[in-house]
Amino acid sequence: MTGIEILGYTAGAITSLTFLPQVIKTLKEKSAKDVSMMMFIIAVVNQTMWVVYGALLSNWVIILTNAVILSMSLTMIILKLRYSAKEDEKLSF
Amino acid sequence: MTGIEILGYTAGAITSLTFLPQVIKTLKEKSAKDVSMMMFIIAVVNQTMWVVYGALLSNWVIILTNAVILSMSLTMIILKLRYSAKEDEKLSF
């Protein structure tokens, strides 16, 4: 494996974990008022496209990386809806 | 251009805009208390790796896509620091 390949795989692995700190923070603080719902809706649509793209190419790195981000984005949407309902506030996108 | 290529380019273009709604929402509401700082720090490190990776491969699609996300992540860190200072709260990661 060349240095360039190692850099690419490492960057890909970190990409899949980008949303993790947000999920943890939101679960801990039970508030997601300042978090953009639209960001995660775009991410869900986008990651679904990436998973389909990976499936069409039979590329498991693309499928798995984006499936992880997809699941975290869906988790954030659920958390945002739950905490917004609790705060009885208008859903702010 | 095949259907698969079009799907890939479209997904790539949308990816670069994922953080845009968060930047707009934060600018509008002048608050980023619930937004994870760690998410954007990870994104900055990660996108820098992607830009270097794209440069090593001389791939302008990778360079440009990730440069856009990098600039939005840096913007969010600056906004988060500015509004956190104003709210006089402890920086919550």
N, CA and C atoms of all chains as a GROMACS GRO file, in nm:
protein
  558
    1MET      N    1   0.085  -0.120   0.000
    1MET     CA    2   0.000   0.000   0.000
    1MET      C    3   0.088   0.125   0.000
    2THR      N    4   0.064   0.218  -0.092
    2THR     CA    5   0.148   0.339  -0.098
    2THR      C    6   0.105   0.440   0.008
    3GLY      N    7   0.189   0.542   0.028
    3GLY     CA    8   0.156   0.647   0.124
    3GLY      C    9   0.027   0.718   0.086
    4ILE      N   10   0.007   0.738  -0.044
    4ILE     CA   11  -0.114   0.806  -0.091
    4ILE      C   12  -0.239   0.724  -0.058
    5GLU      N   13  -0.230   0.592  -0.078
    5GLU     CA   14  -0.344   0.505  -0.047
    5GLU      C   15  -0.376   0.507   0.102
    6ILE      N   16  -0.270   0.502   0.184
    6ILE     CA   17  -0.289   0.504   0.330
    6ILE      C   18  -0.359   0.634   0.371
    7LEU      N   19  -0.313   0.747   0.311
    7LEU     CA   20  -0.376   0.877   0.340
    7LEU      C   21  -0.524   0.874   0.302
    8GLY      N   22  -0.556   0.818   0.185
    8GLY     CA   23  -0.695   0.812   0.139
    8GLY      C   24  -0.782   0.729   0.230
    9TYR      N   25  -0.734   0.611   0.270
    9TYR     CA   26  -0.814   0.524   0.359
    9TYR      C   27  -0.832   0.587   0.495
   10THR      N   28  -0.724   0.652   0.546
   10THR     CA   29  -0.734   0.716   0.678
   10THR      C   30  -0.835   0.831   0.673
   11ALA      N   31  -0.826   0.913   0.567
   11ALA     CA   32  -0.921   1.024   0.552
   11ALA      C   33  -1.063   0.971   0.542
   12GLY      N   34  -1.082   0.861   0.469
   12GLY     CA   35  -1.215   0.801   0.455
   12GLY      C   36  -1.270   0.752   0.588
   13ALA      N   37  -1.184   0.689   0.667
   13ALA     CA   38  -1.227   0.637   0.797
   13ALA      C   39  -1.269   0.752   0.889
   14ILE      N   40  -1.189   0.861   0.890
   14ILE     CA   41  -1.223   0.975   0.976
   14ILE      C   42  -1.353   1.041   0.928
   15THR      N   43  -1.371   1.050   0.795
   15THR     CA   44  -1.494   1.109   0.741
   15THR      C   45  -1.618   1.041   0.798
   16SER      N   46  -1.612   0.908   0.807
   16SER     CA   47  -1.730   0.835   0.853
   16SER      C   48  -1.765   0.866   0.998
   17LEU      N   49  -1.669   0.923   1.072
   17LEU     CA   50  -1.693   0.951   1.215
   17LEU      C   51  -1.721   1.099   1.242
   18THR      N   52  -1.731   1.180   1.136
   18THR     CA   53  -1.746   1.326   1.154
   18THR      C   54  -1.867   1.361   1.242
   19PHE      N   55  -1.982   1.293   1.221
   19PHE     CA   56  -2.104   1.330   1.294
   19PHE      C   57  -2.110   1.271   1.435
   20LEU      N   58  -2.017   1.180   1.468
   20LEU     CA   59  -2.024   1.112   1.599
   20LEU      C   60  -2.022   1.208   1.718
   21PRO      N   61  -1.930   1.308   1.721
   21PRO     CA   62  -1.928   1.400   1.836
   21PRO      C   63  -2.060   1.476   1.852
   22GLN      N   64  -2.126   1.506   1.738
   22GLN     CA   65  -2.254   1.577   1.746
   22GLN      C   66  -2.362   1.487   1.807
   23VAL      N   67  -2.364   1.360   1.768
   23VAL     CA   68  -2.461   1.265   1.823
   23VAL      C   69  -2.440   1.252   1.974
   24ILE      N   70  -2.313   1.237   2.016
   24ILE     CA   71  -2.281   1.222   2.159
   24ILE      C   72  -2.321   1.348   2.236
   25LYS      N   73  -2.285   1.464   2.182
   25LYS     CA   74  -2.317   1.591   2.250
   25LYS      C   75  -2.468   1.609   2.266
   26THR      N   76  -2.543   1.576   2.159
   26THR     CA   77  -2.688   1.595   2.162
   26THR      C   78  -2.752   1.498   2.262
   27LEU      N   79  -2.705   1.373   2.265
   27LEU     CA   80  -2.758   1.275   2.359
   27LEU      C   81  -2.731   1.320   2.503
   28LYS      N   82  -2.614   1.380   2.526
   28LYS     CA   83  -2.574   1.421   2.660
   28LYS      C   84  -2.654   1.543   2.705
   29GLU      N   85  -2.671   1.640   2.614
   29GLU     CA   86  -2.734   1.766   2.655
   29GLU      C   87  -2.884   1.769   2.630
   30LYS      N   88  -2.935   1.668   2.561
   30LYS     CA   89  -3.079   1.658   2.531
   30LYS      C   90  -3.134   1.787   2.470
   31SER      N   91  -3.053   1.849   2.387
   31SER     CA   92  -3.097   1.969   2.317
   31SER      C   93  -3.026   1.977   2.182
   32ALA      N   94  -3.103   2.014   2.080
   32ALA     CA   95  -3.043   2.027   1.947
   32ALA      C   96  -3.098   2.150   1.877
   33LYS      N   97  -3.137   2.249   1.960
   33LYS     CA   98  -3.202   2.370   1.909
   33LYS      C   99  -3.118   2.440   1.802
   34ASP      N  100  -2.987   2.453   1.828
   34ASP     CA  101  -2.901   2.529   1.736
   34ASP      C  102  -2.849   2.446   1.619
   35VAL      N  103  -2.883   2.317   1.619
   35VAL     CA  104  -2.833   2.229   1.513
   35VAL      C  105  -2.927   2.236   1.393
   36SER      N  106  -2.869   2.246   1.274
   36SER     CA  107  -2.951   2.258   1.153
   36SER      C  108  -3.010   2.124   1.110
   37MET      N  109  -3.146   2.116   1.111
   37MET     CA  110  -3.216   1.997   1.064
   37MET      C  111  -3.186   1.975   0.916
   38MET      N  112  -3.181   2.086   0.841
   38MET     CA  113  -3.160   2.077   0.696
   38MET      C  114  -3.025   2.010   0.665
   39MET      N  115  -2.924   2.038   0.747
   39MET     CA  116  -2.792   1.977   0.727
   39MET      C  117  -2.804   1.823   0.727
   40PHE      N  118  -2.882   1.769   0.821
   40PHE     CA  119  -2.891   1.624   0.831
   40PHE      C  120  -2.986   1.566   0.727
   41ILE      N  121  -3.088   1.643   0.685
   41ILE     CA  122  -3.176   1.597   0.577
   41ILE      C  123  -3.093   1.586   0.447
   42ILE      N  124  -3.012   1.690   0.420
   42ILE     CA  125  -2.925   1.685   0.302
   42ILE      C  126  -2.830   1.565   0.313
   43ALA      N  127  -2.776   1.544   0.434
   43ALA     CA  128  -2.682   1.433   0.452
   43ALA      C  129  -2.749   1.298   0.425
   44VAL      N  130  -2.875   1.281   0.470
   44VAL     CA  131  -2.946   1.154   0.449
   44VAL      C  132  -2.966   1.129   0.300
   45VAL      N  133  -3.015   1.231   0.227
   45VAL     CA  134  -3.036   1.217   0.082
   45VAL      C  135  -2.903   1.186   0.014
   46ASN      N  136  -2.800   1.263   0.053
   46ASN     CA  137  -2.669   1.251  -0.008
   46ASN      C  138  -2.604   1.116   0.020
   47GLN      N  139  -2.609   1.072   0.147
   47GLN     CA  140  -2.545   0.944   0.182
   47GLN      C  141  -2.617   0.827   0.115
   48THR      N  142  -2.750   0.840   0.097
   48THR     CA  143  -2.824   0.736   0.027
   48THR      C  144  -2.773   0.725  -0.118
   49MET      N  145  -2.749   0.843  -0.180
   49MET     CA  146  -2.693   0.843  -0.316
   49MET      C  147  -2.557   0.775  -0.318
   50TRP      N  148  -2.474   0.804  -0.217
   50TRP     CA  149  -2.340   0.745  -0.212
   50TRP      C  150  -2.346   0.594  -0.194
   51VAL      N  151  -2.440   0.547  -0.109
   51VAL     CA  152  -2.453   0.402  -0.087
   51VAL      C  153  -2.496   0.334  -0.218
   52VAL      N  154  -2.593   0.395  -0.290
   52VAL     CA  155  -2.637   0.341  -0.420
   52VAL      C  156  -2.519   0.340  -0.518
   53TYR      N  157  -2.443   0.451  -0.519
   53TYR     CA  158  -2.326   0.463  -0.607
   53TYR      C  159  -2.224   0.353  -0.575
   54GLY      N  160  -2.198   0.333  -0.447
   54GLY     CA  161  -2.105   0.227  -0.406
   54GLY      C  162  -2.156   0.089  -0.445
   55ALA      N  163  -2.290   0.068  -0.430
   55ALA     CA  164  -2.350  -0.061  -0.464
   55ALA      C  165  -2.336  -0.088  -0.615
   56LEU      N  166  -2.360   0.017  -0.696
   56LEU     CA  167  -2.350   0.002  -0.842
   56LEU      C  168  -2.207  -0.032  -0.884
   57LEU      N  169  -2.110   0.019  -0.808
   57LEU     CA  170  -1.970  -0.009  -0.839
   57LEU      C  171  -1.917  -0.131  -0.762
   58SER      N  172  -2.006  -0.190  -0.679
   58SER     CA  173  -1.965  -0.301  -0.589
   58SER      C  174  -1.842  -0.263  -0.507
   59ASN      N  175  -1.838  -0.137  -0.462
   59ASN     CA  176  -1.725  -0.088  -0.384
   59ASN      C  177  -1.765  -0.080  -0.236
   60TRP      N  178  -1.716  -0.177  -0.156
   60TRP     CA  179  -1.759  -0.187  -0.017
   60TRP      C  180  -1.707  -0.075   0.070
   61VAL      N  181  -1.592  -0.015   0.034
   61VAL     CA  182  -1.542   0.098   0.114
   61VAL      C  183  -1.642   0.214   0.105
   62ILE      N  184  -1.690   0.244  -0.017
   62ILE     CA  185  -1.787   0.352  -0.034
   62ILE      C  186  -1.918   0.317   0.036
   63ILE      N  187  -1.964   0.192   0.020
   63ILE     CA  188  -2.092   0.150   0.082
   63ILE      C  189  -2.084   0.166   0.234
   64LEU      N  190  -1.981   0.106   0.296
   64LEU     CA  191  -1.974   0.103   0.443
   64LEU      C  192  -1.953   0.242   0.503
   65THR      N  193  -1.857   0.320   0.446
   65THR     CA  194  -1.831   0.455   0.496
   65THR      C  195  -1.959   0.537   0.499
   66ASN      N  196  -2.034   0.532   0.388
   66ASN     CA  197  -2.152   0.617   0.378
   66ASN      C  198  -2.271   0.561   0.455
   67ALA      N  199  -2.275   0.429   0.474
   67ALA     CA  200  -2.381   0.371   0.556
   67ALA      C  201  -2.366   0.416   0.702
   68VAL      N  202  -2.240   0.430   0.748
   68VAL     CA  203  -2.216   0.479   0.885
   68VAL      C  204  -2.266   0.623   0.898
   69ILE      N  205  -2.229   0.709   0.802
   69ILE     CA  206  -2.273   0.850   0.808
   69ILE      C  207  -2.425   0.857   0.796
   70LEU      N  208  -2.483   0.773   0.710
   70LEU     CA  209  -2.629   0.770   0.693
   70LEU      C  210  -2.698   0.738   0.825
   71SER      N  211  -2.649   0.637   0.897
   71SER     CA  212  -2.714   0.598   1.023
   71SER      C  213  -2.701   0.709   1.128
   72MET      N  214  -2.586   0.778   1.130
   72MET     CA  215  -2.570   0.887   1.227
   72MET      C  216  -2.659   1.006   1.191
   73SER      N  217  -2.675   1.033   1.061
   73SER     CA  218  -2.763   1.143   1.018
   73SER      C  219  -2.907   1.113   1.057
   74LEU      N  220  -2.952   0.988   1.035
   74LEU     CA  221  -3.088   0.949   1.073
   74LEU      C  222  -3.105   0.961   1.224
   75THR      N  223  -3.003   0.921   1.300
   75THR     CA  224  -3.008   0.933   1.446
   75THR      C  225  -3.026   1.079   1.486
   76MET      N  226  -2.950   1.170   1.422
   76MET     CA  227  -2.960   1.312   1.455
   76MET      C  228  -3.098   1.368   1.422
   77ILE      N  229  -3.159   1.323   1.312
   77ILE     CA  230  -3.294   1.371   1.277
   77ILE      C  231  -3.394   1.326   1.383
   78ILE      N  232  -3.382   1.200   1.426
   78ILE     CA  233  -3.472   1.148   1.530
   78ILE      C  234  -3.453   1.226   1.661
   79LEU      N  235  -3.328   1.250   1.699
   79LEU     CA  236  -3.299   1.324   1.823
   79LEU      C  237  -3.351   1.466   1.814
   80LYS      N  238  -3.329   1.530   1.700
   80LYS     CA  239  -3.375   1.668   1.681
   80LYS      C  240  -3.527   1.676   1.692
   81LEU      N  241  -3.598   1.581   1.628
   81LEU     CA  242  -3.745   1.579   1.635
   81LEU      C  243  -3.791   1.555   1.779
   82ARG      N  244  -3.725   1.461   1.847
   82ARG     CA  245  -3.767   1.428   1.984
   82ARG      C  246  -3.749   1.547   2.078
   83TYR      N  247  -3.629   1.610   2.073
   83TYR     CA  248  -3.602   1.719   2.167
   83TYR      C  249  -3.678   1.846   2.129
   84SER      N  250  -3.705   1.865   2.000
   84SER     CA  251  -3.784   1.981   1.959
   84SER      C  252  -3.926   1.968   2.011
   85ALA      N  253  -3.983   1.847   2.003
   85ALA     CA  254  -4.118   1.823   2.053
   85ALA      C  255  -4.123   1.849   2.203
   86LYS      N  256  -4.018   1.804   2.273
   86LYS     CA  257  -4.013   1.823   2.419
   86LYS      C  258  -4.007   1.970   2.456
   87GLU      N  259  -3.928   2.044   2.378
   87GLU     CA  260  -3.914   2.187   2.408
   87GLU      C  261  -4.036   2.265   2.362
   88ASP      N  262  -4.127   2.197   2.294
   88ASP     CA  263  -4.251   2.258   2.244
   88ASP      C  264  -4.222   2.384   2.166
   89GLU      N  265  -4.119   2.376   2.085
   89GLU     CA  266  -4.083   2.493   2.006
   89GLU      C  267  -4.111   2.463   1.860
   90LYS      N  268  -4.117   2.568   1.780
   90LYS     CA  269  -4.130   2.546   1.637
   90LYS      C  270  -4.002   2.482   1.584
   91LEU      N  271  -4.018   2.384   1.496
   91LEU     CA  272  -3.902   2.320   1.436
   91LEU      C  273  -3.824   2.423   1.356
   92SER      N  274  -3.703   2.449   1.397
   92SER     CA  275  -3.626   2.548   1.322
   92SER      C  276  -3.527   2.480   1.230
   93PHE      N  277  -3.540   2.504   1.104
   93PHE     CA  278  -3.453   2.442   1.004
   93PHE      C  279  -3.328   2.528   0.984
   94MET      N  280  -2.096   1.053  -2.064
   94MET     CA  281  -2.096   1.027  -1.920
   94MET      C  282  -2.205   0.925  -1.885
   95THR      N  283  -2.170   0.822  -1.812
   95THR     CA  284  -2.268   0.718  -1.777
   95THR      C  285  -2.357   0.763  -1.662
   96GLY      N  286  -2.466   0.688  -1.639
   96GLY     CA  287  -2.555   0.719  -1.528
   96GLY      C  288  -2.483   0.711  -1.395
   97ILE      N  289  -2.395   0.612  -1.381
   97ILE     CA  290  -2.320   0.596  -1.256
   97ILE      C  291  -2.230   0.717  -1.231
   98GLU      N  292  -2.164   0.766  -1.336
   98GLU     CA  293  -2.077   0.884  -1.322
   98GLU      C  294  -2.157   1.007  -1.282
   99ILE      N  295  -2.275   1.023  -1.346
   99ILE     CA  296  -2.360   1.138  -1.313
   99ILE      C  297  -2.402   1.133  -1.166
  100LEU      N  298  -2.440   1.012  -1.120
  100LEU     CA  299  -2.477   0.993  -0.979
  100LEU      C  300  -2.361   1.031  -0.888
  101GLY      N  301  -2.240   0.988  -0.922
  101GLY     CA  302  -2.121   1.018  -0.842
  101GLY      C  303  -2.091   1.166  -0.835
  102TYR      N  304  -2.096   1.234  -0.949
  102TYR     CA  305  -2.069   1.378  -0.950
  102TYR      C  306  -2.176   1.456  -0.874
  103THR      N  307  -2.304   1.413  -0.891
  103THR     CA  308  -2.413   1.481  -0.820
  103THR      C  309  -2.397   1.464  -0.669
  104ALA      N  310  -2.370   1.341  -0.628
  104ALA     CA  311  -2.350   1.314  -0.485
  104ALA      C  312  -2.232   1.396  -0.432
  105GLY      N  313  -2.125   1.406  -0.509
  105GLY     CA  314  -2.009   1.484  -0.468
  105GLY      C  315  -2.040   1.632  -0.453
  106ALA      N  316  -2.120   1.684  -0.546
  106ALA     CA  317  -2.156   1.826  -0.540
  106ALA      C  318  -2.242   1.855  -0.417
  107ILE      N  319  -2.338   1.764  -0.388
  107ILE     CA  320  -2.424   1.784  -0.270
  107ILE      C  321  -2.342   1.772  -0.142
  108THR      N  322  -2.248   1.678  -0.140
  108THR     CA  323  -2.162   1.661  -0.022
  108THR      C  324  -2.095   1.792   0.017
  109SER      N  325  -2.046   1.865  -0.085
  109SER     CA  326  -1.972   1.987  -0.055
  109SER      C  327  -2.061   2.094   0.008
  110LEU      N  328  -2.194   2.078  -0.004
  110LEU     CA  329  -2.286   2.179   0.050
  110LEU      C  330  -2.352   2.136   0.182
  111THR      N  331  -2.311   2.020   0.235
  111THR     CA  332  -2.377   1.967   0.356
  111THR      C  333  -2.377   2.067   0.472
  112PHE      N  334  -2.264   2.136   0.494
  112PHE     CA  335  -2.254   2.224   0.611
  112PHE      C  336  -2.318   2.361   0.589
  113LEU      N  337  -2.355   2.392   0.463
  113LEU     CA  338  -2.407   2.526   0.433
  113LEU      C  339  -2.530   2.565   0.517
  114PRO      N  340  -2.633   2.476   0.531
  114PRO     CA  341  -2.750   2.514   0.612
  114PRO      C  342  -2.713   2.545   0.757
  115GLN      N  343  -2.610   2.475   0.810
  115GLN     CA  344  -2.568   2.501   0.948
  115GLN      C  345  -2.504   2.639   0.959
  116VAL      N  346  -2.421   2.674   0.861
  116VAL     CA  347  -2.357   2.807   0.862
  116VAL      C  348  -2.465   2.916   0.856
  117ILE      N  349  -2.564   2.899   0.767
  117ILE     CA  350  -2.671   2.998   0.752
  117ILE      C  351  -2.752   3.011   0.880
  118LYS      N  352  -2.791   2.896   0.936
  118LYS     CA  353  -2.871   2.896   1.059
  118LYS      C  354  -2.797   2.964   1.174
  119THR      N  355  -2.666   2.933   1.187
  119THR     CA  356  -2.587   2.990   1.297
  119THR      C  357  -2.571   3.141   1.279
  120LEU      N  358  -2.548   3.186   1.155
  120LEU     CA  359  -2.536   3.330   1.129
  120LEU      C  360  -2.666   3.401   1.162
  121LYS      N  361  -2.779   3.336   1.130
  121LYS     CA  362  -2.909   3.397   1.150
  121LYS      C  363  -2.944   3.405   1.299
  122GLU      N  364  -2.917   3.296   1.372
  122GLU     CA  365  -2.961   3.288   1.512
  122GLU      C  366  -2.855   3.334   1.610
  123LYS      N  367  -2.732   3.358   1.560
  123LYS     CA  368  -2.621   3.402   1.645
  123LYS      C  369  -2.604   3.316   1.769
  124SER      N  370  -2.625   3.185   1.752
  124SER     CA  371  -2.605   3.092   1.862
  124SER      C  372  -2.563   2.957   1.806
  125ALA      N  373  -2.464   2.896   1.872
  125ALA     CA  374  -2.419   2.765   1.826
  125ALA      C  375  -2.393   2.675   1.946
  126LYS      N  376  -2.468   2.703   2.054
  126LYS     CA  377  -2.446   2.633   2.181
  126LYS      C  378  -2.457   2.481   2.166
  127ASP      N  379  -2.560   2.436   2.090
  127ASP     CA  380  -2.584   2.292   2.079
  127ASP      C  381  -2.502   2.224   1.970
  128VAL      N  382  -2.425   2.305   1.897
  128VAL     CA  383  -2.347   2.250   1.786
  128VAL      C  384  -2.213   2.199   1.838
  129SER      N  385  -2.175   2.081   1.795
  129SER     CA  386  -2.051   2.020   1.843
  129SER      C  387  -1.927   2.082   1.778
  130MET      N  388  -1.842   2.144   1.863
  130MET     CA  389  -1.717   2.201   1.815
  130MET      C  390  -1.628   2.090   1.761
  131MET      N  391  -1.628   1.975   1.832
  131MET     CA  392  -1.542   1.864   1.793
  131MET      C  393  -1.573   1.815   1.651
  132MET      N  394  -1.703   1.819   1.615
  132MET     CA  395  -1.743   1.778   1.480
  132MET      C  396  -1.668   1.861   1.375
  133PHE      N  397  -1.660   1.991   1.396
  133PHE     CA  398  -1.596   2.077   1.296
  133PHE      C  399  -1.443   2.071   1.303
  134ILE      N  400  -1.389   2.046   1.424
  134ILE     CA  401  -1.243   2.027   1.434
  134ILE      C  402  -1.203   1.901   1.357
  135ILE      N  403  -1.280   1.792   1.377
  135ILE     CA  404  -1.254   1.668   1.302
  135ILE      C  405  -1.265   1.697   1.152
  136ALA      N  406  -1.369   1.773   1.113
  136ALA     CA  407  -1.390   1.802   0.972
  136ALA      C  408  -1.272   1.880   0.913
  137VAL      N  409  -1.218   1.978   0.989
  137VAL     CA  410  -1.105   2.058   0.939
  137VAL      C  411  -0.982   1.969   0.916
  138VAL      N  412  -0.950   1.886   1.015
  138VAL     CA  413  -0.835   1.794   1.002
  138VAL      C  414  -0.857   1.702   0.882
  139ASN      N  415  -0.980   1.646   0.876
  139ASN     CA  416  -1.014   1.549   0.774
  139ASN      C  417  -1.014   1.611   0.633
  140GLN      N  418  -1.074   1.728   0.619
  140GLN     CA  419  -1.080   1.790   0.486
  140GLN      C  420  -0.941   1.833   0.439
  141THR      N  421  -0.853   1.872   0.536
  141THR     CA  422  -0.716   1.905   0.499
  141THR      C  423  -0.647   1.782   0.440
  142MET      N  424  -0.672   1.664   0.504
  142MET     CA  425  -0.615   1.540   0.452
  142MET      C  426  -0.667   1.512   0.310
  143TRP      N  427  -0.798   1.535   0.289
  143TRP     CA  428  -0.857   1.511   0.157
  143TRP      C  429  -0.799   1.605   0.051
  144VAL      N  430  -0.775   1.732   0.089
  144VAL     CA  431  -0.719   1.828  -0.007
  144VAL      C  432  -0.577   1.784  -0.045
  145VAL      N  433  -0.498   1.741   0.056
  145VAL     CA  434  -0.362   1.693   0.029
  145VAL      C  435  -0.369   1.569  -0.061
  146TYR      N  436  -0.460   1.478  -0.028
  146TYR     CA  437  -0.480   1.356  -0.108
  146TYR      C  438  -0.514   1.391  -0.253
  147GLY      N  439  -0.607   1.486  -0.271
  147GLY     CA  440  -0.645   1.530  -0.405
  147GLY      C  441  -0.528   1.594  -0.478
  148ALA      N  442  -0.445   1.672  -0.403
  148ALA     CA  443  -0.330   1.738  -0.464
  148ALA      C  444  -0.227   1.635  -0.509
  149LEU      N  445  -0.205   1.533  -0.425
  149LEU     CA  446  -0.107   1.429  -0.460
  149LEU      C  447  -0.151   1.352  -0.586
  150LEU      N  448  -0.283   1.339  -0.604
  150LEU     CA  449  -0.336   1.269  -0.722
  150LEU      C  450  -0.364   1.366  -0.836
  151SER      N  451  -0.341   1.496  -0.812
  151SER     CA  452  -0.376   1.601  -0.910
  151SER      C  453  -0.522   1.589  -0.954
  152ASN      N  454  -0.610   1.556  -0.858
  152ASN     CA  455  -0.753   1.539  -0.888
  152ASN      C  456  -0.828   1.663  -0.838
  153TRP      N  457  -0.869   1.749  -0.933
  153TRP     CA  458  -0.930   1.877  -0.895
  153TRP      C  459  -1.069   1.863  -0.836
  154VAL      N  460  -1.141   1.755  -0.871
  154VAL     CA  461  -1.274   1.733  -0.811
  154VAL      C  462  -1.259   1.712  -0.661
  155ILE      N  463  -1.163   1.626  -0.622
  155ILE     CA  464  -1.138   1.600  -0.479
  155ILE      C  465  -1.090   1.728  -0.410
  156ILE      N  466  -0.996   1.800  -0.474
  156ILE     CA  467  -0.942   1.922  -0.413
  156ILE      C  468  -1.052   2.026  -0.389
  157LEU      N  469  -1.132   2.055  -0.493
  157LEU     CA  470  -1.231   2.163  -0.483
  157LEU      C  471  -1.344   2.127  -0.386
  158THR      N  472  -1.400   2.003  -0.400
  158THR     CA  473  -1.508   1.960  -0.311
  158THR      C  474  -1.467   1.977  -0.165
  159ASN      N  475  -1.347   1.929  -0.133
  159ASN     CA  476  -1.304   1.930   0.007
  159ASN      C  477  -1.259   2.067   0.053
  160ALA      N  478  -1.212   2.152  -0.040
  160ALA     CA  479  -1.176   2.289  -0.004
  160ALA      C  480  -1.301   2.366   0.038
  161VAL      N  481  -1.414   2.338  -0.030
  161VAL     CA  482  -1.541   2.404   0.007
  161VAL      C  483  -1.583   2.362   0.148
  162ILE      N  484  -1.580   2.232   0.176
  162ILE     CA  485  -1.619   2.184   0.310
  162ILE      C  486  -1.522   2.238   0.415
  163LEU      N  487  -1.393   2.243   0.381
  163LEU     CA  488  -1.292   2.295   0.474
  163LEU      C  489  -1.322   2.440   0.511
  164SER      N  490  -1.356   2.523   0.411
  164SER     CA  491  -1.382   2.664   0.440
  164SER      C  492  -1.508   2.680   0.526
  165MET      N  493  -1.610   2.595   0.502
  165MET     CA  494  -1.732   2.604   0.585
  165MET      C  495  -1.706   2.556   0.727
  166SER      N  496  -1.621   2.454   0.742
  166SER     CA  497  -1.587   2.405   0.876
  166SER      C  498  -1.512   2.511   0.954
  167LEU      N  499  -1.417   2.578   0.888
  167LEU     CA  500  -1.341   2.686   0.954
  167LEU      C  501  -1.436   2.800   0.994
  168THR      N  502  -1.531   2.831   0.903
  168THR     CA  503  -1.630   2.935   0.934
  168THR      C  504  -1.709   2.899   1.059
  169MET      N  505  -1.752   2.771   1.068
  169MET     CA  506  -1.832   2.728   1.184
  169MET      C  507  -1.751   2.736   1.313
  170ILE      N  508  -1.621   2.703   1.305
  170ILE     CA  509  -1.537   2.712   1.426
  170ILE      C  510  -1.526   2.857   1.471
  171ILE      N  511  -1.505   2.948   1.375
  171ILE     CA  512  -1.496   3.091   1.408
  171ILE      C  513  -1.628   3.140   1.470
  172LEU      N  514  -1.742   3.101   1.408
  172LEU     CA  515  -1.874   3.143   1.459
  172LEU      C  516  -1.898   3.087   1.599
  173LYS      N  517  -1.864   2.960   1.618
  173LYS     CA  518  -1.885   2.895   1.747
  173LYS      C  519  -1.802   2.967   1.854
  174LEU      N  520  -1.676   2.998   1.824
  174LEU     CA  521  -1.590   3.068   1.920
  174LEU      C  522  -1.646   3.207   1.950
  175ARG      N  523  -1.691   3.278   1.845
  175ARG     CA  524  -1.741   3.413   1.864
  175ARG      C  525  -1.867   3.414   1.951
  176TYR      N  526  -1.962   3.328   1.919
  176TYR     CA  527  -2.089   3.330   1.993
  176TYR      C  528  -2.073   3.270   2.132
  177SER      N  529  -1.979   3.176   2.148
  177SER     CA  530  -1.955   3.120   2.281
  177SER      C  531  -1.897   3.227   2.371
  178ALA      N  532  -1.805   3.309   2.317
  178ALA     CA  533  -1.745   3.416   2.395
  178ALA      C  534  -1.853   3.516   2.437
  179LYS      N  535  -1.945   3.545   2.344
  179LYS     CA  536  -2.051   3.640   2.374
  179LYS      C  537  -2.144   3.589   2.483
  180GLU      N  538  -2.173   3.459   2.476
  180GLU     CA  539  -2.264   3.401   2.576
  180GLU      C  540  -2.192   3.378   2.708
  181ASP      N  541  -2.058   3.404   2.707
  181ASP     CA  542  -1.978   3.389   2.827
  181ASP      C  543  -1.997   3.253   2.891
  182GLU      N  544  -2.001   3.152   2.808
  182GLU     CA  545  -2.021   3.017   2.861
  182GLU      C  546  -1.894   2.938   2.840
  183LYS      N  547  -1.884   2.830   2.913
  183LYS     CA  548  -1.771   2.741   2.891
  183LYS      C  549  -1.786   2.678   2.753
  184LEU      N  550  -1.676   2.670   2.680
  184LEU     CA  551  -1.679   2.606   2.548
  184LEU      C  552  -1.720   2.461   2.565
  185SER      N  553  -1.832   2.426   2.509
  185SER     CA  554  -1.873   2.286   2.523
  185SER      C  555  -1.844   2.209   2.396
  186PHE      N  556  -1.760   2.112   2.410
  186PHE     CA  557  -1.723   2.030   2.295
  186PHE      C  558  -1.826   1.921   2.275
   0.00000   0.00000   0.00000
